[in-house]
Amino acid sequence: AKDALFGMNVTVHVEIADDVAAAIVALAAKTDVALIAVGTHSRTGFQHALMGSVAESVVRNATVPVLVVGPHVG
C-alpha cells in the first residue's frame, strides 16, 4: 500500500518469514528504500536474551538508516 506522509511517499510491505529481521534487511537491499522504520518492545535482560530483538538485528545489518520507535511513542 502507498500513502503520503508529510510530503513523502510511504510504502508498507507485509511478508511472513521465519527470520523477520533478515527479511526486512533483504527487502530493503533489493528495493529503493531511503529508511526502515521498525517498532520495539524495549525488552532488556533475560527477556531480550530469550526472545532476541528484530529491531537490533535490523539496525546491525541494514545498509540504510533505521528509525526505531519505542512503545511509549504516540
DADACOR-V196647 format. One record per residue. N is the residue number from 1. RES is the residue in three letters. D_LAST is the distance of its C-alpha to the last C-alpha in whole Angstrom. Layout:
n & res & d_last
N & RES & D_LAST
N & RES & D_LAST
This chain:
n & res & d_last
1 & ALA & 22
2 & LYS & 22
3 & ASP & 20
4 & ALA & 19
5 & LEU & 16
6 & PHE & 16
7 & GLY & 20
8 & MET & 20
9 & ASN & 21
10 & VAL & 19
11 & THR & 20
12 & VAL & 19
13 & HIS & 22
14 & VAL & 22
15 & GLU & 25
16 & ILE & 26
17 & ALA & 28
18 & ASP & 29
19 & ASP & 28
20 & VAL & 24
21 & ALA & 24
22 & ALA & 27
23 & ALA & 26
24 & ILE & 23
25 & VAL & 25
26 & ALA & 28
27 & LEU & 27
28 & ALA & 25
29 & ALA & 29
30 & LYS & 31
31 & THR & 29
32 & ASP & 28
33 & VAL & 24
34 & ALA & 23
35 & LEU & 20
36 & ILE & 18
37 & ALA & 15
38 & VAL & 14
39 & GLY & 12
40 & THR & 13
41 & HIS & 14
42 & SER & 15
43 & ARG & 18
44 & THR & 21
45 & GLY & 25
46 & PHE & 27
47 & GLN & 24
48 & HIS & 23
49 & ALA & 27
50 & LEU & 27
51 & MET & 25
52 & GLY & 24
53 & SER & 21
54 & VAL & 21
55 & ALA & 18
56 & GLU & 21
57 & SER & 24
58 & VAL & 22
59 & VAL & 22
60 & ARG & 25
61 & ASN & 27
62 & ALA & 25
63 & THR & 27
64 & VAL & 24
65 & PRO & 21
66 & VAL & 18
67 & LEU & 15
68 & VAL & 13
69 & VAL & 10
70 & GLY & 9
71 & PRO & 8
72 & HIS & 6
73 & VAL & 4
74 & GLY & 0
